[in-house]
Amino acid sequence: MPTAESAIQINLQDATAAAPSETYGEVIVIGEDPNKLDLFNQVKTYYSQSEVEEDFGADSPISKATAKVFAQGVQRVKAVNVMKDEAGTPTADYDTVLANLEDKKIDYDIMVVTIEADDTNAQKVVDHAGAYHKVLVLPFVGDKDSAKTAFSALTANEYVFAVAHDDVSLEAGELSGAVAGAISKLQPWIPCEWYNVQGINPAGYKASEVDELEQANLNTIIEIGKAVISSAKSLDGLWIDIPRTKMYLATEIKNALINFKA
C-alpha cells in the first residue's frame, strides 16, 4: 500500500507565475495613413485615444478607427501603419506588416482594417485571418448590391466578420473598429448577434435588404431598441463565436500544458 511519502506532488503556483500570460480579445488596427510614413510597420499599444492622436493626429483613418474601438469600453488597442515611402510615393505594404505580426509574436486576436472589402489588399488580410486564426472585421460602406458584390469577390473563410453599412459619411475603419470593439468585450462563447454597438447609427437598409444581406452571410447594424449587430455569422456562414471559441480553448489548453510541463 503506498505511503504519503511516495505520493507525487505537483506545485503549479511558481510555474503559473513564470509562464507568460496570453490574453484574449486583443484588438489591432491595421490602417493606412499616408501622412505618417515614419510610423510604417511600428506596432504600438495605446491605452487612450489621446495617445493615438499624439502619434497620428485626430484626422487619421487609424485614429478614427481606434476612437470607435475605445468607445466600446475597450481598455487598450494596438495599431500599425501599413503605408511606407516607395520612391517618394506613399504605398501600402500589407505583406511586410502582416508577416511582421507573426514574426514578432505580436499578441492580437481581432483585426480592424481601414480599407473596404473591394480594396485590392482585402484578400491579403482575409487570407492572413484564415491562416493564423484571427477574427477579421472587414467593412463595406455602400448600397446592398454593391456590398454583396464586394464580399462575393473574396475567398471566404470562417474568421471573416463581414459588415455592410450604407452611411457614406462613415469611414470604413470607424465601422470596423466599433464592431471589433463590441466583439472583443464578449466572452468567446457569447454570440455577438443583437449586441449593442456604441457610436454607430443603424444602417438604412430596408428589412428585406437586411434579410438578403444576412442570407449572403453579411452583417449590418440594425435598430432593436438601440443600434445592434444584426447577426453573428462569418463570411462562410459559420457563427463567428465558433472560431473565437476555438482560439479561446486552444489558448487555455496551451497554458495548461505549459504549466503541467513546468
N, C-alpha and C positions, 0 to 999 in steps of 0.2 A: 504494500500500500504506500503511495507517495506521501512524503512528508512535506511540511510547509517550506522547508529549506530547499526542496527540489523544484518548487514552483518557478515558472518563468515570469519575471517581472518586466513590464514594458512601460517606460515613462515617456509620454508624448509631450509633456509640457515644454521641455527645452527644445525639442525638435520643432514644435509648432512655432515657437518664438523665433527660431533661427530661419525657418523657411520663409521665402518671400511671399507676401500675401497678395494673391491675384484678386482683382476686382471684377465686378460685373456691371454692365450698363454704362461703360465709359464712352463718351461721345467725342468724335473728332470731326472738325470741319476741314474738308479738303477743298480749298477755294481758289478762285482766280482773281488776283489783284495785280494788274499791270503797273500800278503806281508804286509797288513795294517789291521791286525785283531783288533788292538786297536781302529780303527775307525768304528767298526761294529755298525750299526743302528744309526749312528750320522748324521742327516740331516743338511747340511750347504749350505748357499747361497754364490756363488762365483761371483765376478764381473770382473775377469780377469783369463786368463789361467795360469798366473804365480802363482796366489793364489791356484789354484787346484794342481799345481805341487809342491808347498811347502808342501802340505799335503800328496800327493800320489806319487810324482815323475813323471818324464816325460814318463816313460815306462809303467805306469799302464794302464790297459784297461779302467779305469774310466777317466784318464787324456786324453787318445786318443779320447774318446767319446766326452768329453767336448770341446776339441780343435776344433772338427768339428762343434759343436753347435755354438761356438763363431765365427767361420769362416763365418757363415751365417749373421753376423751382430747383433746377439743377445746380449743384454747388461748384462744379468745375467743368471745363471743356478744353480739349486740345484743338489746336489749329495749325495749318500748314499752307503755305502759298505754293502753287504749282507753276507760277509764272517766273520765267527766267529771261535773261537778256541773251538773245541769239543773234549775234552780229548786228546789234543795235535795234533789234526788233523784239518786243515782248512776245514770248512764245510759251505755250502751255506744255509742260513736260510731265505727264502723268506717269510714264514708265519709270522714271528715276524716283519720283516721290513715293509711288506705291511700293516699289521694291525696297526702298529705304525703310518703310514702316515695318517690314518683316525682318530685314537685315539687322535693324537696331532693336528689335524686340519691343517695339512701342506697344503700350497697353491701350487697346481700344477695342470696342465691341460694336459700336453703331456709327456708321459713316454718313456724314452730311456733305452734300455737294452743292456748289453754286451754279452748276450747269443743269440743263434740262435733258429730258430723255432723247431728244432729237439731236443733241450735240454729237459731233464726230468722236468725242472721247468717252461718251456714255458707256459704250460696250466695254471699255477698259476697266471702269470701276465696277461694272456688273460682273465681269469675269473675276476680278480680284475678290469681290464679296463671296462669290461661289467657291473659289479656290481656298480661301482662308477662313471661311465660315463666319463672315461678318455681316451684320444686318446693314443693308444699304437703303437709305430713304432717298429715292430718286423721284424728283418732281417734274411736272409739266404744267405750264400755265397757258390755258387756251380753251377753245371750244371742245365739245365732246368728241367729235370725229377726229380732230387733229390730235387729241390726246391718245385715242386708240391707235391711230396710225403710228405715232411716235414710239409708243411702247411695243407695238407688234413687230417693229423692225429689229428689236433686240432679242438676243438669245436668252430666254427666261431661265431663272433658277429660283430655288426656294428662299433665297436670302434677300431678294429684292422686294422692298415695300414701295410699290408704285403709287404715287399720289397725284391726282389730277385736280386742277382748280381753274376757275375761269375769271378770276380777278386779275386783270393785266397790270394793275397798279402794284401788285405784289411781286417781289423778286423771288426767283426760284430758291435761292438759299434761305430766304425767310420761311417759305413753306416747308422746305426740308428740315430746317432747324427746329421749327415749332413741333413738327410731328416726331422727330427723333428725340427731342427733349421729353415729350409726353411718354413715348415708349420706354425711355430709359428709367423713368420713375416707377415703372410697374415691375412686379416680380415676374420672372420668366414664364410662369405658368398661367398668368392672368392675361387673357386676350385684350388687345387694345381697342376692340370694337366698341363704339359709343363712348369712348373715353374722351374727356374734355381736353381741348387744346386752347391755350391762352394766346391772345393777340392775333388770332386769325378769324376773320369773319366767315360764316358759312358760304359755300360756293353757290352760285346762282343757277346751277343746273336744274332742269325740271326733274320731277320724281322719276319719270320714265327714262331720262338720261342717266340718272344715278343708277337705276337698275341695270341699264345697258353697260355702264362702266364697271359695275361690280361683276357682271357676267364675264367681263374681259379681265377679271382679277385686278382691277384698278380701284384704289381707294380715293375718297374725297372727304371734304368737310361738310357736314350737314347740320341742320339745327333740330335738336330734340331737347327743347328747354334751353339749351345753350349749344355752342359750337362743339361738335364731337366728330371723331373719326367714324366714317360710315361703315367700314368693315375692318377686317384684320387679316386679309389674305395677302400672301406673297404673290409675285408676278406669275408663278407657275401654278397657282391655285391652292397651295397648302396654307394653313393658318400660320401667321408669322410667329406665333408663340411656339410652334414646333421646332424650328431651328434655334430659337432663343433658348428653349428648354434643353436642347441637345448641347448647346455651348455651356449652359449652366452646369449640367450633370457632368460633362467632360472635365470642367474645372474642378468640381468637387471631388471627382474620382482621382484626378491628378494630384490634388493637395493631399488626399488621404494616402495615396501611395508614397508621396514624398515623406509624410510623417511616419508611415509604417517603416519605410526603409531606414529613416534616420534613427 
